[in-house]
Amino acid sequence: MLKQVTVFLGLLVFLAGCGVSSTITNDTETEELSVALNEEWQEEQNELEKNYQTLLDSGEYDEDNIYIKLNPYEASPLSALLLFQTDEAMKVEISVAGKDEETTIKNSFDDYTTKHSIPVLGLYANTKNQVTVTLTDKAGNSMEKSVTIKTGALPDSLAKIEVKEADTQKMELGDSEVTFVVPSTKQAYAFDTNGDVRWYSTRYNSHIFKELDNGNLLYLTKESNDANTYNVLLETDYLGKIYKRYDFSSASATNETGQSEGETTVIHHDGIELPNGNLLLTVSDGSQYIEDTMIELNRETGEIEKTIDLKDLLPESFYEEYDSTSREDGKIDWFHQNSVDYDELDNSIIISGRNQDTMMKIDYDTKEIKWIMGDGSGWPESYQKYFLAGTVKASGGQHAAIVLPDQDENDETTDVLFYDNNISVTRGEEETSEKYSTARQVRINEEEMTIEEIWDFGEDLGSAYYTKIIGSARYLTATNNRLVNFGYRDEGTASSIMEVTKDGKTIFNVDLTDFPTSAWAYRAERFSLYNDKWQYQLQ
């Protein structure tokens, strides 16, 4: 069944405070964007799981004869599913042997049961993997069993990974934490501290790869890998099981390079989960102005519940007279929103607009601007009250702005971490533009409307690590380390990912090379294959 929801983005106005939306008309010719909650995949997946359940219930498989299904959902080749029964109720612990202690991947399944469907993640490619299965009964008696799982070779489209440094004693690592490469195209994948790939998806991915509150993944892909448009949004998991699928029409899809031909995408740069469980996504509105609109998508119904059009918030001259960049297809990418993050303390969102060299905080209910970080020159007088005061360098073409956990025990301040590409597109700092790129942490006092810089990393690396587009900085909560991704080095032929301590010491340094065009690291993430929120279940 397809539940079809059609809106004219750019014409949809959300009436603040009353929860009502309406459609208006103007003189601008717009393309129609539709979103469908697709449930057609469920029958095939249910049949697959029904077969697994039959095998589990058959009684043919026990602790001495474990059924092994490699790549159980045909999307995650370095995963497997173990099926077996035990006479007594037992809990299970598994361990995928690594090349050393730091790369051994472990997980415990603490429910006592006689029927076991155990997901195995973190296998090596082209290897006879040794997996230890430890069974413990309620009395504390344990036994160990060992299984061998043979995997196939990696696809050629993954990058060559060179680990230049890995201080595992200082890195943020758990029993199953690995570093994920979120690409602009091709496969998403993850590698360990030795640079060995321990997870990848056969489904191509572009930009959207996020962990949801339930431990699943938000994953942007295509109808098929040879399709032209990234317009299928999945809620999936590391095994490849699908939980939700949303299909977007390709009417408003754009090419990220501005060309008239080549791959296109509908959700162009970011998507997050809101506290109500809905998804906030960056899209284009179908007009000549692109990458300047957000929609709130109902997670359960696929309906668009709210639209935020940045043309309604910012000066008309910014988009009507924009000429800082140009595109072959004639579209006007005046804002180029490349990130959005939610601040739960005041129900607001922080967004980054690359082509305006600007970051902003917006009240999510009223859509009113709360503050602006950037160079205030060239803005109308009515906007000057929003600009933060301080001596902080204006960012240039920045990416991936995120709100950090409280850093100073002061409710009046907000710390924001972002990646400053340091290229002056429209109003960045000209003096240092294109000389280096940095990860930066700033502290904003919203009562006093001031800003100060707290931390930065990258300036000393100079032009060798300058990246005119893409990049990210992530905060690792257990150690206060930062994971910094210089995604577009050497004109897009290399990406470099570093883990850096609070005092600026590099403890993990990786180069990625020899990847297909545009398959660079758009963002880098550090996730656990077995997070504490996800629990696999058959059907």
Rosetta blueprint (number, residue, H / E / L):
1 M L
2 L E
3 K E
4 Q E
5 V E
6 T E
7 V E
8 F L
9 L L
10 G L
11 L L
12 L E
13 V E
14 F E
15 L E
16 A L
17 G L
18 C L
19 G L
20 V E
21 S E
22 S E
23 T E
24 I L
25 T L
26 N L
27 D L
28 T L
29 E L
30 T L
31 E L
32 E L
33 L E
34 S E
35 V E
36 A E
37 L E
38 N E
39 E L
40 E L
41 W L
42 Q H
43 E H
44 E H
45 Q H
46 N H
47 E H
48 L H
49 E H
50 K H
51 N H
52 Y H
53 Q H
54 T H
55 L H
56 L H
57 D H
58 S L
59 G L
60 E L
61 Y L
62 D E
63 E L
64 D L
65 N L
66 I L
67 Y E
68 I E
69 K E
70 L E
71 N L
72 P L
73 Y L
74 E L
75 A L
76 S L
77 P L
78 L L
79 S E
80 A E
81 L E
82 L E
83 L E
84 F E
85 Q E
86 T E
87 D E
88 E E
89 A E
90 M E
91 K E
92 V E
93 E E
94 I E
95 S E
96 V E
97 A L
98 G L
99 K L
100 D L
101 E H
102 E H
103 T H
104 T L
105 I E
106 K E
107 N E
108 S E
109 F E
110 D E
111 D E
112 Y E
113 T E
114 T E
115 K E
116 H E
117 S E
118 I E
119 P E
120 V E
121 L E
122 G L
123 L L
124 Y L
125 A L
126 N L
127 T L
128 K E
129 N E
130 Q E
131 V E
132 T E
133 V E
134 T E
135 L E
136 T E
137 D E
138 K L
139 A L
140 G L
141 N L
142 S E
143 M E
144 E E
145 K E
146 S E
147 V E
148 T E
149 I E
150 K E
151 T L
152 G L
153 A L
154 L L
155 P L
156 D L
157 S L
158 L L
159 A L
160 K E
161 I E
162 E E
163 V E
164 K E
165 E E
166 A E
167 D L
168 T L
169 Q L
170 K L
171 M L
172 E L
173 L L
174 G L
175 D L
176 S L
177 E E
178 V E
179 T E
180 F E
181 V E
182 V E
183 P E
184 S L
185 T L
186 K L
187 Q E
188 A E
189 Y E
190 A E
191 F E
192 D L
193 T L
194 N L
195 G L
196 D L
197 V E
198 R E
199 W E
200 Y E
201 S E
202 T E
203 R E
204 Y E
205 N L
206 S L
207 H L
208 I L
209 F E
210 K E
211 E E
212 L L
213 D L
214 N L
215 G L
216 N L
217 L E
218 L E
219 Y E
220 L E
221 T E
222 K E
223 E L
224 S L
225 N L
226 D L
227 A L
228 N L
229 T E
230 Y E
231 N E
232 V E
233 L E
234 L E
235 E E
236 T E
237 D L
238 Y L
239 L L
240 G L
241 K L
242 I E
243 Y E
244 K E
245 R E
246 Y E
247 D E
248 F E
249 S L
250 S L
251 A L
252 S L
253 A L
254 T E
255 N L
256 E L
257 T L
258 G L
259 Q L
260 S L
261 E L
262 G L
263 E L
264 T E
265 T E
266 V L
267 I E
268 H E
269 H E
270 D E
271 G E
272 I E
273 E E
274 L L
275 P L
276 N L
277 G L
278 N L
279 L E
280 L E
281 L E
282 T E
283 V E
284 S L
285 D L
286 G L
287 S L
288 Q L
289 Y E
290 I L
291 E L
292 D L
293 T E
294 M E
295 I E
296 E E
297 L E
298 N L
299 R L
300 E L
301 T L
302 G L
303 E L
304 I E
305 E E
306 K E
307 T E
308 I E
309 D E
310 L H
311 K H
312 D H
313 L L
314 L L
315 P L
316 E H
317 S H
318 F H
319 Y H
320 E H
321 E L
322 Y L
323 D L
324 S L
325 T L
326 S L
327 R L
328 E L
329 D L
330 G L
331 K L
332 I E
333 D L
334 W L
335 F L
336 H L
337 Q E
338 N E
339 S E
340 V E
341 D E
342 Y E
343 D E
344 E L
345 L L
346 D L
347 N L
348 S E
349 I E
350 I E
351 I E
352 S E
353 G E
354 R H
355 N H
356 Q H
357 D L
358 T E
359 M E
360 M E
361 K E
362 I E
363 D E
364 Y L
365 D L
366 T L
367 K L
368 E L
369 I E
370 K E
371 W E
372 I E
373 M E
374 G L
375 D L
376 G L
377 S L
378 G L
379 W L
380 P L
381 E H
382 S H
383 Y H
384 Q H
385 K H
386 Y H
387 F E
388 L L
389 A E
390 G L
391 T L
392 V L
393 K L
394 A L
395 S L
396 G L
397 G L
398 Q L
399 H E
400 A E
401 A E
402 I E
403 V E
404 L L
405 P L
406 D L
407 Q L
408 D L
409 E L
410 N L
411 D L
412 E L
413 T E
414 T E
415 D E
416 V E
417 L E
418 F E
419 Y E
420 D E
421 N L
422 N L
423 I L
424 S L
425 V L
426 T L
427 R L
428 G L
429 E L
430 E L
431 E L
432 T L
433 S L
434 E L
435 K L
436 Y L
437 S L
438 T E
439 A E
440 R E
441 Q E
442 V E
443 R E
444 I E
445 N E
446 E L
447 E L
448 E L
449 M L
450 T E
451 I E
452 E E
453 E E
454 I E
455 W E
456 D E
457 F E
458 G L
459 E H
460 D H
461 L H
462 G H
463 S H
464 A H
465 Y H
466 Y L
467 T L
468 K L
469 I L
470 I L
471 G L
472 S E
473 A E
474 R E
475 Y E
476 L E
477 T L
478 A L
479 T L
480 N L
481 N E
482 R E
483 L E
484 V E
485 N E
486 F E
487 G E
488 Y E
489 R E
490 D H
491 E H
492 G H
493 T L
494 A E
495 S E
496 S E
497 I E
498 M E
499 E E
500 V E
501 T L
502 K L
503 D L
504 G L
505 K L
506 T E
507 I E
508 F E
509 N E
510 V E
511 D E
512 L E
513 T E
514 D L
515 F L
516 P L
517 T L
518 S L
519 A L
520 W L
521 A E
522 Y E
523 R E
524 A E
525 E E
526 R E
527 F E
528 S E
529 L L
530 Y L
531 N L
532 D L
533 K L
534 W L
535 Q L
536 Y L
537 Q L
538 L L
539 Q L
